[in-house]
Amino acid sequence: MKLNRRSFLVGSTALSLTTALSACGSPPPGLDIRILQGSLPPQLVGAFHKTHPTAGPLRLTPADQPAQLFRLLQRWHSGQDGTPPQGLGQLWPFHRPDTGADLLSLGDAWLAAAIAQNLIQPFPDPQQWHQWSQMPEPWRSLVQRDDRGFPIANDPSGAQGQIWAAPYRWGSTLIAYRQDQCQGWGWEPQDWIDLWREEVQGSLALPDNPREVVGLALKSLGYSYNEPNPAAIPDLPQTLARLQRQVKLYSSDHYLQPLLLGDVAVAVGWSTDLLPLLVYDRNIRLVVPPSGTALWADLWVRPRGAAGDLGAVNHWINFCWDQSIAPKFAQLGQGTSPLALMQVAGDRPPRSPVLLPDPGVIDRSEFINPLPAAALAHYQTLWDTMRRSR
């Protein structure tokens, strides 16, 4: 089963492919990085070795799903690194030692849990990152957290927090629709409010995720995805009940095929899922809602106990944020570097405007932040009530 970007599902970790880029013979110290498959355009690895020939080997081990990487952090933290506990000998099930990495790619949805469970360590001096001062504020705030994993932005106590991650690419939640099916409607979906229009009834696929669905309903009413007390918004339950009548299916994992087959005319999903569909079906259109949407990010984090060369780690982060490299995440892949928002004149634009929306749209968008347990209970109650309504 595909473990999507917003699901906190911890499955088995099976990392079987390691790419070692090194010279013949005993490799000098380099970097061991665990990455999300497809999140790093392979051309960038070649560019790193071309521009930094003495940097040492770059060992990249991919994982298919974000949850696998989180589970790997948990395994390292629990000591399940391939070393048999005393007395177990041949009964120990792990046969290939895996003792950690210098850096690991982690989705922002897992950051709070990684901090709270003591799975990662903060970066001691982000001023070593040459472009840190140029990083757009939402991305800086995303990775500045207290030791429980909560963002410290607007914290009334004035807490400063620490920098727990370095964002290297981001994307958004999109509306996808089939233009051929919309021709008879006389209009095409452009914003969240269009999901409630009569023609969409019974033709909509939504994520099986309360924060995304309740969040887009909040956004359609002019509120935040991170509204701390959604139960206090009087129009929200009715808005969700009407949205329920529009839905044909809820799925965070299997919504692409119904869209391709025409079983649904409109779907809400993540940009990394939806962008590849443009190659397969010319009738599919993608829209970043102009009223604002949910953002996600992939982050570089340091596993707890990682003892590699911090200078080499900072060197890699600086490379990913270099002004000549950052735009290539959009040009060559399915995500966008935060530094691409600061593109200099003359840079080639990304393949799709979905990858780099209008600045005003980005300003109205937001990351889905962790919330206190009481607030999450409100979201769950609204979600459960919505799904039971007819």
N, C-alpha and C positions, 0 to 999 in steps of 0.2 A: 504494500500500500504506500502510495506517495504521501510523505509527511510534509504538509505545506508550510508556508512561511509563518502563518499565524498560529499553527497548532503546537501546543506544548505537549507533544507526544514523544516519549522516550522509547525508542525501539532498539533493536540489536545494532551493534556497531560492527560493520564488516568493511574494513579498509584493506583492499587487496592489491591496489596498484600504487607503486611508488615510482615517481620520475626523479632520477638522480642526474643532475647536470653537473658533471665534474670532469676533470682531466683524468687520464689514465694513471694508475698507481694509487697510492694512499691519498685520499682527498684531504686538503687542508680544512681547517674549521670553516664552516659556512653557516647556512641557515636551514633549519628544518621547519617547514611550514605546512600545516594541514589546511586545505582549502575546500571550499564548496565547488563541486564539479560545475564548470562553465562560468564561474564568477570572475575568472581571470583570463582575459584573451591570451592565447598562447603566444601571439606575436610579442607581447610585453616581456615574456620570459627571455626571448631572444634578444630583445632590445636591452634588457638589463645586463646580459652577459656581454653584449657588444660594447656598451658604454662603460661597463665596470668589469673589465677582464680579470682583475686581480681580486675580486670580491669573494672568491671561494665558491664551492658548490652550493647550488640552490636546490634543496630536496623538497619536492612538492608531492604530497600524498592527498588525493582527492577523496571526498565523500559525496554520495549521491544526494543526501538530504540534510537540511540544517540540523535536524534532531540527532543525526548520527554524530555530529561534531560535539553537540552538547553532552551526549552520552559518553563520548570519549573523554571529555573533561572530568565527568563523574568517575569514570573508571580509573583514570590517573590518580584522582584525589583519594579514592578508596584503596589504592595500593595494588589494584589488579593489573599489574604491569608485566605479567609473564613470569614473575619470580615466585616459585612455590612457597606457600607459608610453611613454617617448620612442621615437619611430621607428615605432610601430605604427599611429598615426592611425586611419583608418577600419576597420582590421582588428580593432580592439578590440571584444570582443563585448558589453560592458555599455554600454547606451545611456542608462540612467537613473541618475544619480549617487545613491549611498546612502552617506553618509559617517558614519553612526553615530546614536546616540540617547543621551539622558540616562539612561534606565533601560531595562532589558530584563527580561522575565519568563523565568526559567530553572528547570527542574525540578531537584530536589535530586540526581537521578542523574547530572546533567551538571556539578555544581558542582566536583568534584575535578578533572576534566579542564580546565574553564575556568580554574581557578587554575593548574594545572601548565603549561598552554600559554600563560599570561600573557595571557589574553583579557579579563580583568576586573581591576578595581582595588578594594582594600578601602575601606570607609567609614572616614573618619578619626576621627569622633567620634560613636559611637552614642548618647552621652548627650544628643544633640540630639533623639533620639526620645523623646517624653514617656512612652510606655508601655514602654520597653525594660526597665526594672527589674521590670515586671509580667509580662514574657514568661515562660511556663513554661520550666523548665530544658532539657528535651529540644530545644526549638526554638532556644534560645540556643546550646546546644552544637553543634547541627547546622550553624550558620553560622560558628562560630569554628574556623578551620583554620590549619595551617601553610602555608608557601609551596609545598608539594607537593600540597596539597589534602586532607590527612588531618586528621580531627578531633583536637583537642588535649586533649579531656577525658581525664582519667586518664593523661596523658602522664607517664611516670616522670621525664622530664628537667625537668619543671616549666615547659615552654614555655607562653607565654601566647597565641600566635597572634594573628590579626587577625580582624575582623568583615568577612566577604566578601559578605554578603547580608542582606536583610530578608525574612523569611517573611511571606506575606500570606494564603495559604490552604493547607489540608492535607486529606488524605483517607486511606483505608486499603485494604488488601486484604481482600476479603470472601468469604464463602461464599454462593453463590446456589443456590436449589433450587426445583424445581417441586412445589408442595404437592399437586397432583393426582396426581402419580406416587408421592409418598411415602405416600399414604393406605393403600396395601396393605402398607406396611412396618410400620405400627404405631408409627412414630417419625419425627421430622424432624431433619435435621442441625443441630447446635448448636455444635460445636467441631471442631477439626482431627482429633481421634481418630476421629470419625464417618466420615471419608473411607475408613477401612480396614474398615468394616463390610461384611458379606457382600452385603447388598442393593445396595450401590453398585457392585459389580463390573461393569465394562463400560459404566458410565453416567456417567463422570466426565470433565470437561474441565479441564485444568490449563494454566497459562501455559507457554509455550515459553521458560522462563527458569530457569537453574540456581539463582540466588540465591533466587528466590521458592519454588521447589519443594523444594530441599534445605533451605531455611530453614523452611518450614512443617513439614517432617518433624522438624527439630531442635526446633522449638517444641513439637511433640507429645510429644517425649521430655524436655521440661523444659529445653532449652538455648536459646541465643540465636541469632537470625538471623545474628549477626556472630561466631559461634564461630570463633576463629582457627585451630583445628586439628580440623576435623570428621573427618579420617581416624582420629583417636585415639578416636572414640566407637564402641565395639564393636557396639552394636545398630543403628547407622545404616544400613549397607549392606543388612541384611536388611529393615529398615523400608522402605527405598526400593524394594527388589525387590517387596515385597508391595503397595506403592502402585502400582507399574507395572502390576500385574495389574488394578487398578481402572479404569485410564484408557482412555477411548475415543478421545480426541484431545488433542493438545497444540497450543495456539494462543494467542498473545497478541493477535492481531488479528481473528480470525474465530470467536470462541467464543460471541458473543451470539445469532446466528441459530440454531445448534443447540439452544441453551437455549430459545429462543422456540418452535421447532418441535417440541420434545420429543425430539429425537435424543439429548440427554443429560438426565439428571435433576438433576445437581449440577455446578456450575462454580465455579472460583475465579478471581476477577478484581478489577479496580480499581473503587472506588466511583463515579468519574466515568463509567465505562462502564455500570455496572449500575443505578444509580439511575433513569435514564430508562426502564428496562424496566418499572418499576412502573406507569407510565402505560398501557402497551400490553397488559399481561397480568396479570390479578388473581391468577393462580395462582403467580406468582413471589414468593418470599420472600428477604430478604437478612438475613445474620447477621454480626455482628462477633464472631469467636471470643473467648469470655471468657477463654481462657488467654493471649490477647495475639496481636497480628497485626503485619504490616509497615505502617509509615506512609510516606507520601510528602508532599512539600510543593512548592508553587510559590513562587519567591523573586524579589524585586527585586534585580537586580545592576547595577553601574555598568560599562559597557564600558570597556576600557582606552583611555585617551585622551579619554574624555568630558570636555568642558570646560564643560558647562552650569552654571547657577547651583546650587551645592550646597544653598543655602538653600531653593530651590524643590523640589529633590529630597526634602529632609527634610520639607518641608511636605506633600508628597504622601504620604509614608510615615506621617506622623502622622495624616493624614486617614484612611487605610486602617485604622489602628489605633484610631481614636477609639471610645470606648465606645458611642456611638450608631450607628456605622457597622459595626463588626466583626461584630455578630450578623447583619447583612444578607447576608453571604456565604452563610450557611446558609439563611436565609429565602428568598433570591431566586435562589440558584444551587445548584451541585452540590458545593461545597466548604465548608470551615469556616475561619474566621479563628482563628489561635492565641489571640487575645485573647478569643474567645468562651468559652474555658475559664475565663475570669475574669468571666463575665457577672454583672451585678448583678441583684438581685431585681427582678422586674417585666418583664424583657426577654421578648419572645415566644420560645418554644422553636423550634428548627428544624423543618422540615417532617417530617423522619424522624429517629428516634433513631440511625440509622446514621451521621448526620452529627455527632452529638455523643454518643458512647458513655459508659457509666458511667465515672467517674474511675478506678476500680480497673482497668478494662480498658485504659484509656489508659496507666496506670502499667506495665502488663505488656506493652505494645506498644513498638515501637522502629523507628527509621529504619534502612534498610539502608545501612550505611556502606561506604566503599571499604576494601579489605583489601590487604595486601602481595601481591605476585605469587605467592609460594609458597603462601599460603592460598587464593588464587583457583584455583591449579592443583589443589588438593585438591577444591574444589567441582566443577571441571570433570571430574575423574576420576570422582567419585561420580556425576555426572550422566550421563556417557557409559556407565558400567557399568549404571546403572539402565535407560537406554533400550535397552540390548542384552539385558536380562534378559527372561525369559518367565514 
